[in-house]
Amino acid sequence: MTFIPSIPDSGQSLGASRPQIVNNFASLRDTISNGSGAGGKPNHTDVNSAGAGKHVFVEMPVQTPSAANLTLTNEFGLIAQTSAGSSELFFNRDGVNTAGTPTYIQLTKGIPVIGTNGSTFLPGGIIMKWFSYTQTSSSNTITFAAAGVGNFPNNAFGAVQGTQNTGFTMGYTGLTTSQVTILMNPSSGPGILGFIIILGN
């Protein structure tokens, strides 16, 4: 089913153009609603159903930022872009641009690793990683790969660490995109369980 523009043509009677007009309405319904035709897109509730016109889900093809999708003042825009081989969600607001090209800020990145040890992407580009560990000496170097949270792509900014055990002071040094060294005082203990949260990008 193909939409036919310019129907009815100039001078064309309604009787002659009726099949094309019916075709166009059916084509539009299948495009914007949960149509039953071959081109039906389940993005909206069907026009003959309760909640007609509401989004079932939002589907956006990947775009390259250009003047065509630059927002105006007091506007907010969302687009899909490719990042690290995956389609991700980006936003732009109030016409923010560099030399006419929209400055879109990344909102999503990959699939978060959730659990005792995990990693997630925060809107705007910050990555947060966390994991627990067992400290038995004054210095313990942990690689993020071994902790199951992966490396930071660019930078590691800082960390917060601690333990539920009393009488021990925890600190860190040697923070890089791939590892951190945990420090403990007193220098030994009965296998002190600690945790750390690290921010980077």
C-alpha positions in Angstrom: 0.0 0.0 0.0 1.6 3.2 -1.2 0.6 6.8 -0.3 -0.3 8.8 -3.5 0.3 12.5 -3.2 -1.7 15.2 -5.0 -5.0 13.4 -4.9 -7.4 14.5 -6.2 -5.6 15.9 -9.2 -6.7 19.2 -10.6 -9.9 18.7 -12.6 -10.3 15.1 -11.3 -13.8 14.1 -10.2 -14.4 12.6 -6.7 -15.7 9.5 -8.3 -12.5 9.0 -10.3 -10.2 9.8 -7.3 -12.2 7.8 -4.7 -10.0 4.7 -4.8 -6.8 6.7 -4.3 -8.3 8.8 -1.5 -9.4 5.5 0.3 -5.9 4.1 -0.3 -4.3 7.2 1.2 -6.4 7.1 4.4 -5.6 3.4 4.8 -1.9 4.0 4.2 -1.8 6.8 6.8 -3.7 4.6 9.3 -1.2 1.8 8.9 1.7 4.2 9.2 0.7 6.0 12.4 -1.4 3.4 14.1 -1.2 -0.3 15.0 -2.5 -1.1 11.5 -3.3 -4.6 10.2 -1.7 -4.0 6.8 1.8 -5.0 5.7 3.1 -1.6 6.5 1.4 -1.4 9.9 3.6 0.2 12.7 2.7 -0.6 16.3 3.9 2.8 17.5 0.5 4.2 18.4 -2.8 2.8 19.7 -5.1 2.3 16.7 -7.5 5.1 15.8 -10.5 2.8 16.6 -9.3 1.6 20.0 -9.4 3.1 23.5 -6.6 5.5 23.9 -6.4 6.2 20.2 -3.3 8.2 19.2 -1.3 7.4 22.4 2.2 6.1 22.0 2.7 2.4 22.4 6.5 2.9 22.2 8.8 5.5 20.6 10.9 4.5 17.7 13.6 6.8 16.4 16.0 6.1 13.5 19.7 7.0 14.2 20.5 10.6 13.1 23.6 12.7 12.6 23.3 16.1 14.3 22.8 18.8 11.7 21.0 22.2 11.3 17.9 20.2 10.4 17.6 18.9 14.0 18.8 21.9 16.0 16.2 23.0 18.5 15.0 26.6 18.8 15.0 28.6 22.0 12.7 27.1 24.6 12.6 23.8 22.8 13.9 20.4 23.8 15.0 17.7 21.3 15.7 14.0 21.5 17.5 11.9 18.8 19.1 8.5 18.5 22.8 8.4 17.6 25.3 5.6 17.3 27.8 5.4 20.2 30.4 2.6 20.4 28.4 0.6 17.8 25.0 0.9 19.6 22.0 3.2 19.2 21.8 5.5 22.2 19.6 8.4 23.2 20.8 12.0 23.1 19.2 15.4 23.9 19.6 19.0 22.9 17.8 22.1 24.3 17.4 25.8 23.6 19.3 25.8 20.4 22.7 24.9 22.0 25.1 24.4 19.1 28.7 24.8 17.9 29.0 26.6 14.5 25.4 25.6 13.7 25.8 22.0 14.6 23.6 20.9 17.6 25.4 19.9 20.7 23.6 16.7 21.7 24.3 15.3 25.2 24.3 11.5 25.7 21.6 10.1 28.0 22.2 6.4 27.7 25.1 4.0 27.1 25.0 0.3 26.8 23.4 -2.1 29.3 24.2 -1.3 33.0 25.9 -4.1 34.9 23.9 -4.3 38.1 24.8 -6.4 41.2 27.2 -6.3 44.2 29.8 -5.3 41.6 28.3 -3.0 38.9 28.7 -0.1 36.4 26.2 2.4 35.1 26.2 5.4 32.8 24.8 8.7 34.2 23.1 11.2 31.9 25.6 13.7 30.7 28.5 11.3 30.4 29.6 10.3 33.9 30.2 6.6 34.5 29.8 5.1 38.0 31.4 1.8 39.0 31.2 0.0 42.3 32.4 -3.2 43.8 33.2 -4.9 47.1 36.5 -6.5 48.0 38.3 -8.3 50.9 41.3 -6.5 52.3 43.9 -8.5 54.3 46.9 -6.1 54.1 47.8 -2.4 54.0 47.7 -2.2 50.3 45.5 -4.1 47.8 45.5 -3.3 44.0 42.3 -4.2 42.3 41.8 -4.2 38.5 38.4 -3.2 37.3 38.4 -6.1 34.8 39.0 -8.6 37.7 36.1 -6.9 39.6 33.9 -7.5 36.6 33.0 -3.8 36.0 35.3 -3.0 33.0 37.7 -0.1 32.4 36.8 3.6 32.1 37.1 4.7 28.4 38.8 8.1 29.2 39.3 9.2 32.8 38.8 8.1 36.4 38.0 11.2 38.6 37.8 10.0 42.2 36.5 7.3 44.6 34.7 6.9 47.9 35.5 3.7 49.9 34.6 2.3 53.2 34.0 -0.8 55.4 31.4 -2.0 57.9 34.2 -3.1 60.2 35.1 -0.7 63.0 38.5 0.4 63.9 39.9 0.5 60.3 40.6 3.6 58.2 40.3 3.0 54.4 41.8 5.1 51.6 43.0 4.7 48.0 45.8 5.7 45.7 47.0 4.9 42.1 43.5 5.4 40.6 43.7 4.9 36.8 41.1 4.0 34.1 41.8 0.3 34.8 42.7 -0.1 38.5 42.9 1.3 42.0 45.0 0.5 45.1 43.1 0.3 48.3 44.9 1.3 51.5 44.0 0.1 55.0 45.1 1.1 58.5 45.8 -0.9 60.7 47.8 -2.8 58.1 46.2 -6.2 58.7 43.0 -7.7 59.8 40.8 -10.8 59.6 39.8 -10.3 56.0 38.1 -6.8 56.1 35.1 -6.5 53.7 35.2 -3.1 52.0 33.4 -1.3 49.2 34.3 1.4 46.7 32.4 3.7 44.3 34.4 5.3 41.5 33.4 8.0 39.0 34.9 8.6 35.6 34.0 8.9 32.0 
